């Protein structure tokens, strides 16, 4: 069997099994054996140390039921699995292909065994014919010469041939069924992989649309204050709003949109998001319009902004795609603020 579980992929598959339901180690071994239709079964020395390692990493936890450790996913384990859904679907597809390949090998072995058995039966019948003919001549009679010379031997050979035919047919049916089941599971794995890719693309489109909306909102708010000649308040309100929106966006990243309508089309106006009170930073309500040292206050404001965004990314996670969008968005915000300060 090809090394489907090479490079730590058994670890990922164990997370997938525990995501379905809490299980004890023996049940995990049995499920893997069933998954490969009895063609592969990991040993307890393979499964239990990996479950213990996952528990050390905080990805699974266990309770004791009837003297057995029953393992289940933690929140960290679910996050790890969510990040690697597409890799898990690809692993499922490779397992299906491996099982289907084994079914093909079984069919070839059955054909080869059947051919060898037919040749052996023909050779045995030929030997029996020669020996019976020779025995009949030695006895001086030819009535039972030929293949019917030893009726018991011929009957035994015929029964053996019939038994072999039944076994070959049974093995052929089993191989055909295994191939059909492997094909169905491979098709399902391909569909799941395609669904995972579509979901990831929708999530990226949603994040991109949100960041475009944030940029437009920030620019409009700063321009509104600039028109009134109140640029410090404009910068403060704009950065505060940007921080709240980025925090809300990072919090929503863990629950990516799964329906087709979650991501607004490019260029379309996105619906307004109600920012919860807990997401509003404390420094957002400070009134700096009467500041005696605006430059120093701006530095403090940017420090608060940096700390809040950094904490949100650390606590909620940040993907490479989101980082690219945030980088582009912040570069445009920086340019807008620079132009604003140049024209004060």
C-alpha positions as CSV (number, residue, x, y, z in Angstrom):
1,X,0.0,0.0,0.0
2,X,1.3,3.5,-0.8
3,X,2.3,5.5,2.2
4,X,-0.9,7.5,2.3
5,X,-0.2,8.6,5.9
6,X,3.3,9.8,5.4
7,X,4.6,13.2,6.7
8,X,2.3,13.4,9.7
9,X,-0.9,13.0,7.7
10,X,-2.2,10.4,10.1
11,X,-2.3,13.2,12.7
12,X,-4.6,15.2,10.4
13,X,-6.8,12.2,9.7
14,X,-7.2,11.5,13.5
15,X,-8.5,15.1,13.9
16,X,-11.0,14.4,11.2
17,X,-12.3,11.3,12.8
18,X,-12.6,13.0,16.2
19,X,-14.4,15.9,14.6
20,X,-17.2,13.4,13.7
21,X,-17.7,12.2,17.3
22,X,-15.6,11.6,20.4
23,X,-13.9,8.2,20.2
24,X,-11.6,5.9,22.2
25,X,-8.4,4.6,20.7
26,X,-9.7,1.1,19.8
27,X,-12.6,2.7,18.0
28,X,-10.2,4.8,15.9
29,X,-8.2,1.7,15.0
30,X,-11.4,-0.1,14.0
31,X,-12.7,2.8,11.9
32,X,-9.4,3.0,10.0
33,X,-9.5,-0.7,9.3
34,X,-13.1,-0.3,8.0
35,X,-12.1,2.7,6.0
36,X,-9.5,0.6,4.1
37,X,-11.9,-2.4,3.9
38,X,-9.6,-4.6,6.0
39,X,-6.6,-3.9,3.8
40,X,-4.8,-1.7,6.4
41,X,-5.1,-1.5,10.1
42,X,-2.8,0.6,12.2
43,X,-1.4,-0.9,15.4
44,X,-2.2,0.4,18.9
45,X,1.5,1.5,19.1
46,X,0.8,3.8,16.1
47,X,-2.5,5.4,17.2
48,X,-2.3,5.8,20.9
49,X,1.0,7.8,21.0
50,X,-0.3,10.2,18.3
51,X,-3.5,10.7,20.3
52,X,-1.4,11.5,23.4
53,X,0.7,13.9,21.3
54,X,-2.4,15.7,20.1
55,X,-3.5,16.1,23.7
56,X,-0.1,17.6,24.7
57,X,-0.5,20.1,21.9
58,X,-4.0,21.1,23.2
59,X,-5.8,19.9,20.1
60,X,-7.7,17.1,21.8
61,X,-8.8,16.3,25.4
62,X,-10.0,13.1,27.0
63,X,-12.5,11.8,29.5
64,X,-12.5,8.4,31.1
65,X,-15.6,6.2,30.4
66,X,-15.6,2.5,31.6
67,X,-11.8,2.6,32.1
68,X,-11.2,3.9,28.6
69,X,-9.9,7.3,27.4
70,X,-12.5,8.9,25.1
71,X,-10.9,11.6,23.0
72,X,-12.6,14.7,21.6
73,X,-11.6,17.8,19.8
74,X,-10.9,21.1,21.6
75,X,-11.6,24.5,20.2
76,X,-7.9,24.7,19.1
77,X,-8.3,21.3,17.4
78,X,-11.3,22.5,15.5
79,X,-9.5,25.6,14.4
80,X,-6.5,23.5,13.2
81,X,-8.9,21.3,11.3
82,X,-10.8,24.2,9.8
83,X,-7.5,25.6,8.5
84,X,-6.6,22.3,6.8
85,X,-10.0,21.2,5.5
86,X,-8.8,21.3,1.9
87,X,-5.8,19.2,2.8
88,X,-8.0,16.7,4.6
89,X,-10.3,16.4,1.5
90,X,-7.2,15.8,-0.7
91,X,-6.1,13.1,1.8
92,X,-9.5,11.5,1.5
93,X,-9.2,11.4,-2.2
94,X,-5.8,9.8,-2.1
95,X,-7.2,7.1,0.3
96,X,-10.0,6.4,-2.2
97,X,-7.5,6.1,-5.0
98,X,-5.3,3.8,-2.9
99,X,-8.3,1.5,-2.1
100,X,-9.4,1.4,-5.7
101,X,-5.9,0.5,-6.8
102,X,-5.8,-2.4,-4.3
103,X,-9.2,-3.6,-5.7
104,X,-7.7,-3.6,-9.2
105,X,-4.7,-5.6,-7.9
106,X,-7.1,-8.1,-6.3
107,X,-8.9,-8.6,-9.6
108,X,-5.7,-9.2,-11.4
109,X,-4.6,-11.7,-8.7
110,X,-8.0,-13.5,-9.1
111,X,-7.6,-13.8,-12.9
112,X,-4.0,-15.0,-12.5
113,X,-5.0,-17.6,-9.8
114,X,-7.9,-18.8,-12.0
115,X,-5.7,-19.3,-15.0
116,X,-3.1,-21.2,-12.9
117,X,-5.9,-23.3,-11.4
118,X,-7.3,-24.2,-14.8
119,X,-3.9,-25.2,-16.0
120,X,-3.4,-27.4,-12.9
121,X,-6.7,-29.1,-13.3
122,X,-6.0,-29.8,-17.0
123,X,-2.6,-31.2,-16.1
124,X,-4.1,-33.4,-13.4
125,X,-6.7,-34.6,-15.8
126,X,-4.1,-35.4,-18.4
127,X,-2.0,-37.3,-15.8
128,X,-5.0,-39.2,-14.7
129,X,-5.9,-40.1,-18.3
130,X,-2.4,-41.4,-18.9
131,X,-2.2,-43.4,-15.7
132,X,-5.7,-44.9,-16.1
133,X,-4.9,-45.9,-19.7
134,X,-1.7,-47.5,-18.6
135,X,-3.4,-49.3,-15.8
136,X,-6.1,-50.6,-18.1
137,X,-3.5,-52.0,-20.5
138,X,-1.7,-53.7,-17.7
139,X,-4.9,-55.3,-16.5
140,X,-5.5,-56.5,-20.1
141,X,-8.8,-54.6,-20.5
142,X,-9.7,-51.4,-22.2
143,X,-13.3,-51.0,-21.0
144,X,-12.4,-48.3,-18.4
145,X,-9.4,-46.9,-20.3
146,X,-9.4,-43.1,-20.6
147,X,-10.4,-40.4,-18.2
148,X,-13.1,-42.6,-16.7
149,X,-10.6,-45.3,-15.6
150,X,-10.6,-44.0,-12.0
151,X,-14.1,-42.6,-11.4
152,X,-13.4,-41.6,-7.8
153,X,-10.3,-39.6,-8.8
154,X,-12.3,-37.9,-11.7
155,X,-15.2,-37.1,-9.3
156,X,-12.8,-35.5,-6.8
157,X,-11.1,-33.5,-9.5
158,X,-14.5,-32.3,-10.8
159,X,-15.6,-31.3,-7.3
160,X,-12.3,-29.4,-6.7
161,X,-12.8,-27.6,-10.0
162,X,-16.3,-26.5,-9.0
163,X,-15.2,-25.4,-5.6
164,X,-12.4,-23.3,-7.2
165,X,-14.9,-21.8,-9.6
166,X,-17.1,-20.7,-6.8
167,X,-14.2,-19.2,-4.9
168,X,-13.0,-17.3,-8.0
169,X,-16.5,-15.9,-8.6
170,X,-16.8,-14.8,-5.0
171,X,-13.4,-13.1,-5.1
172,X,-14.3,-11.4,-8.4
173,X,-17.6,-10.1,-6.9
174,X,-15.8,-8.8,-3.8
175,X,-13.2,-7.1,-6.0
176,X,-15.9,-5.5,-8.2
177,X,-17.8,-4.3,-5.1
178,X,-14.6,-2.8,-3.6
179,X,-13.8,-1.0,-6.9
180,X,-17.4,0.4,-7.1
181,X,-17.3,1.6,-3.4
182,X,-13.9,3.2,-3.9
183,X,-15.1,5.0,-7.0
184,X,-18.1,6.4,-5.1
185,X,-16.0,7.5,-2.2
186,X,-13.5,9.1,-4.6
187,X,-16.2,11.0,-6.3
188,X,-17.5,12.2,-2.9
189,X,-14.0,13.3,-1.9
190,X,-13.6,15.3,-5.1
191,X,-16.9,17.0,-4.5
192,X,-15.9,17.9,-0.9
193,X,-12.6,19.3,-2.1
194,X,-14.4,21.5,-4.7
195,X,-16.8,22.7,-2.0
196,X,-13.9,23.6,0.2
197,X,-12.2,25.6,-2.6
198,X,-15.4,27.4,-3.3
199,X,-15.9,28.3,0.3
200,X,-12.3,29.6,0.5
201,X,-12.9,31.8,-2.6
202,X,-16.1,33.2,-1.2
203,X,-14.4,34.0,2.1
204,X,-11.6,35.8,0.2
205,X,-14.1,37.8,-1.8
206,X,-16.0,38.7,1.3
207,X,-12.9,39.9,3.1
208,X,-11.9,41.9,0.0
209,X,-15.3,43.6,-0.2
210,X,-15.2,44.5,3.5
211,X,-11.8,46.1,3.2
212,X,-12.9,48.1,0.2
213,X,-15.9,49.3,2.2
214,X,-13.6,50.3,5.2
215,X,-11.4,52.3,2.9
216,X,-14.3,54.2,1.4
217,X,-15.8,54.8,4.8
218,X,-12.5,56.1,6.3
219,X,-11.9,58.5,3.3
220,X,-15.4,59.9,3.5
221,X,-15.2,60.5,7.3
222,X,-11.8,62.2,7.0
223,X,-13.0,64.3,4.1
224,X,-16.1,65.4,6.0
225,X,-14.0,66.6,9.0
226,X,-11.5,68.2,6.6
227,X,-14.2,70.2,5.0
228,X,-15.0,71.7,8.4
229,X,-11.3,72.4,9.1
230,X,-11.3,69.9,12.0
231,X,-8.5,67.6,10.9
232,X,-7.5,66.2,14.3
233,X,-11.0,65.0,15.0
234,X,-11.2,63.6,11.5
235,X,-8.1,61.5,11.9
236,X,-9.2,60.3,15.4
237,X,-12.7,59.3,14.2
238,X,-11.4,57.7,11.1
239,X,-8.8,55.6,12.8
240,X,-11.2,54.7,15.6
241,X,-13.8,53.5,13.0
242,X,-11.1,51.6,11.1
243,X,-10.0,49.8,14.3
244,X,-13.5,48.8,15.2
245,X,-14.2,47.5,11.7
246,X,-10.9,45.6,11.5
247,X,-11.6,44.0,14.8
248,X,-15.1,42.9,13.7
249,X,-13.7,41.6,10.4
250,X,-11.0,39.6,12.2
251,X,-13.6,38.1,14.5
252,X,-15.8,37.1,11.6
253,X,-12.9,35.4,9.9
254,X,-13.4,32.3,12.0
255,X,-16.9,31.9,10.7
256,X,-16.4,32.2,7.0
257,X,-19.5,32.7,4.8
258,X,-20.9,29.4,3.6
259,X,-23.8,30.6,1.4
260,X,-23.3,31.9,-2.1
261,X,-24.9,35.3,-1.1
262,X,-22.5,36.0,1.7
263,X,-20.0,37.9,-0.4
264,X,-21.3,41.1,-2.2
265,X,-20.2,41.4,-5.8
266,X,-17.3,43.7,-6.7
267,X,-18.4,47.3,-7.0
268,X,-21.7,46.8,-5.1
269,X,-22.4,48.6,-1.9
270,X,-22.0,46.4,1.1
271,X,-24.6,46.5,3.9
272,X,-23.7,48.5,7.0
273,X,-22.3,46.4,9.9
274,X,-23.5,47.0,13.4
275,X,-20.4,47.1,15.5
276,X,-20.9,45.6,19.0
277,X,-20.1,47.7,22.0
278,X,-17.4,45.4,23.2
279,X,-15.5,45.9,19.9
280,X,-15.3,49.7,20.4
281,X,-11.9,50.7,21.9
282,X,-11.9,52.9,25.0
283,X,-9.8,55.6,23.4
284,X,-12.3,56.0,20.6
285,X,-14.5,58.3,22.7
286,X,-11.7,60.8,23.7
287,X,-12.3,64.3,22.4
288,X,-9.0,65.7,21.0
289,X,-10.4,68.8,19.4
290,X,-9.0,71.0,22.2
291,X,-5.6,69.3,22.3
292,X,-2.6,71.5,23.2
293,X,-0.1,69.1,21.6
294,X,-1.8,67.5,18.6
295,X,1.4,65.8,17.4
296,X,2.0,64.0,20.7
297,X,-1.7,63.1,20.9
298,X,-1.6,61.7,17.3
299,X,1.4,59.5,18.3
300,X,-0.6,58.1,21.3
301,X,-3.6,57.5,19.0
302,X,-1.5,55.5,16.5
303,X,0.0,53.5,19.4
304,X,-3.5,52.6,20.5
305,X,-4.5,51.7,17.0
306,X,-1.4,49.5,16.5
307,X,-1.9,47.7,19.8
308,X,-5.6,47.0,19.1
309,X,-5.1,45.7,15.6
310,X,-2.1,43.6,16.7
311,X,-4.1,42.1,19.6
312,X,-7.1,41.4,17.3
313,X,-4.8,39.5,14.8
314,X,-3.1,37.6,17.6
315,X,-6.4,36.5,19.3
316,X,-8.5,35.8,16.3
317,X,-6.0,34.7,13.7
318,X,-4.9,36.2,10.4
319,X,-4.6,34.5,7.0
320,X,-2.1,35.3,4.3
321,X,-4.9,36.6,2.1
322,X,-6.2,38.9,4.8
323,X,-2.7,40.2,5.5
324,X,-2.4,41.2,1.8
325,X,-5.7,43.0,1.9
326,X,-4.9,44.8,5.2
327,X,-1.5,45.8,3.9
328,X,-3.0,47.4,0.7
329,X,-5.8,49.0,2.7
330,X,-3.5,50.5,5.3
331,X,-1.1,51.8,2.7
332,X,-4.0,53.8,1.1
333,X,-5.0,55.0,4.6
334,X,-1.5,56.2,5.3
335,X,-1.4,58.0,2.0
336,X,-4.7,59.7,2.8
337,X,-3.5,60.9,6.2
338,X,-0.3,62.2,4.7
339,X,-2.2,64.2,2.1
340,X,-4.5,65.5,4.9
341,X,-1.6,66.7,7.0
342,X,0.1,68.3,4.0
343,X,-3.0,70.4,3.4
344,X,-3.7,71.6,6.9
